[in-house]
């Protein structure tokens, strides 16, 4: 059996979804790549499945060991170059910080959005908005967030297996666009987080998808 291609979630979204997931005549509005559970605003986090928990423990142990090795290397380099380090000032440029790509919002465990959240939403894939539906589409194999958007073009021969984990038809939500805001960590000041496509269910809970072009 041929293994499915390893996808670049940032660059492959449009062509993979158009060729393997969209219905005839359906129009793609916004595919937002995710590598983990989206940000939650008033929505409780779903429990971990046994497989997800085992994978997360193994990942954490590996990261701790990697961090220990990295810290030792950095310490050695720092000591070797300490005499050459100066206290030069910064360039004065600040990096623009955007909000998360996807936010699931609600008003507690009883909200409509909260009832749709399951452990399966921790998978890698796309939150997709079309002119007919909102869905979370999971993929089998993909590059990490760090490598997505910078590697070679993905070679795709034949259909790509996709799984629709969650789907909400257009007649069950309202759609608008609005800006989200974030709180700074230390001073707790309110700052813009970007323009979002806001999908709202009947009780006001829903999903916010950050627009790609801002």
N, C-alpha and C positions, 0 to 999 in steps of 0.2 A: 504494500500500500504506500502510495506517495505521500510524503509529509507535506502539510500545508505550508505555504511560503511564510517566511518571517517578515511581518509587515512593519512599515514605518508609519505609526499612527498619525503623525503630522502630515506626511506627504501623500500617503496612499488612500486617505479617507474618501475623497471624491470618486476616484475611479473604481475602487473596490465596492463602495456602496452602490454606485450606479449600475455596475455590472452584475452584482450578486445579491442585492437586497431591495432596491427600490422597485415599486410596482410600475407597470407601464403608464407613462404619463405623469407619474408623481415627481414633484419638484423638490430638490434638496435645498433647504434654507441654511442650516447650520449643523455641521458635524464637529463636536468638541471631543478631542481625545482625552482619555483618563487612564491612569495606571494604577489607581487605587480607589477606595470609596471616596465620593465627592465630599466637599465641605458640607457640614450640617448646621442649620440655623433653626433651632427649635424642634429638631427631629432627633429622637434618640438613635444612637448607633445600633445597628443590628448585631446579634451575637455572631461569634466566629463559628464556622463549621469545624469539625474535627480535622479535616484535611487542611483547611486554611490555617488553623492554629498550629499544626505541626510544621507547616511550611514557614510560618512567621517565626517560630522558635528557632528553627534552623538558620533562617536568614539573620536573626538578631545575634546569634552566637557567632556566625561568620563575620558580621560587621564589627562586633566587639574585638575579635582577634585581629581583623584588618586594621582597626583603629589603633590597637596597641602597637603593631608593627610600624604603622605610619608615624605615630607619635615619637617613637624611638628614632626613626630616620630624621624627622624634622628637628628633633633636639640635637642630634649630631651635626646636622648642617648649620643650625643656628649657632652652636658653639664655635664651629669652624669659621664662620663669617661674622661673628659678633663685633669684631673690631672695625669692620667695614660698614656696619649698619649706621645710618644717620637718621635724624629725626625730621626729614623733609616733610613739608606741608602737603596737603591734598590739592588736587587740581581744581577743586570747587565744583566739580560736576557730580550730580546725584543721579543714581539709576531710578528710573520710573518704576514704581512697584504697582503691579496690577493685582486685582483680586483673583480668587480661584476661578478656574475654568467653569466649574459647575457647582451650584449651591442648591441643596435640597432644603426647602424651608417649610416650616409648619408651626403649630402651636401645641406641641406635646405629642405623646404617643397616640392620642385619639384622633389626630388630624388625618385627613385622607392621604396625604403624601406619606406620612409616617407608616401607615398601614401597608403601603406598597414597597417599603424598604425591606430587603432581604439580604442575607449573606452573599448572594450571587452578585450583588452590585459592587462587591470588592474586586471584581475581575477587571482585566484590561479590555479596553474597547472604545466605543464612541457613544456619547449621548447625541442623538440625532433628532433634529427638528425638520419636518418637511411640511408641505402645504396640506397634508392629510393626517399626520400623527406625530407624536413624540415617542421616542423609544430609546432604550439602552441596548446596544448591540455589542456582544462580547466576541472577541477573537481568540484563536487558539495560540498563536505564536506571534510575538512582536518584540521590537527593540525596546530597551528601557527609555525613560523620558530623556535621559542625558544624551543618548545617541540619536534619538529621533530628530529628523530634519537635517542631518548632516552626513549620513552615510550614502553609499551608492544606491542607485535606483533599484527598487525591488523588481525582480524578474517573476512575473506571474504567468503561468501556463495553465489555463483552465480555470474552473470555478474555485472560489475561496469559501471554505465553510465558515458561516457566521451563525451566531445564536442570538435570537431576539429574547432577551431576558425580561424586559418590561416594555409594554406598549400601551399608549393611551391614545385613542382616536380623537380626531379634531373636534368632534361635537361634545367632548367631555371637559374641555378647558377653554379659557379665554387667553388671548395672546396680546402682549404689549411690549414696549421697549422702555427701559428706564435705567437710571444710574444707580449702582450700589455704592455704599460707603463702608469704610473700614475704620477700626479704632487702632491707633498706634499703641505699641506694647507698653511703653513707659509712661508717657504723658496722657494716654487715652484720648488723644485728639482725633476728631473725625476728619477723614480725608477721602477723596474720590477713589473708587476701586475699579471704575470702568463702566462702559455701557453694556447692558445685558438685555437679552431677549427673555422676557418674563412670561412664563407659562403658569397660569393660576387655575386650580380646580375650584369646585363649587364652594368650598369652605374658606378659600383664600390661600391655602397652602399650595405648594407647587415646586417648580424647578426654575432656576435662573441660569441661562447659558450665556457666557461672555462672548461678545461678538469678536470675530477674528480681525476685522478691519476697523480700527478706531483712530 
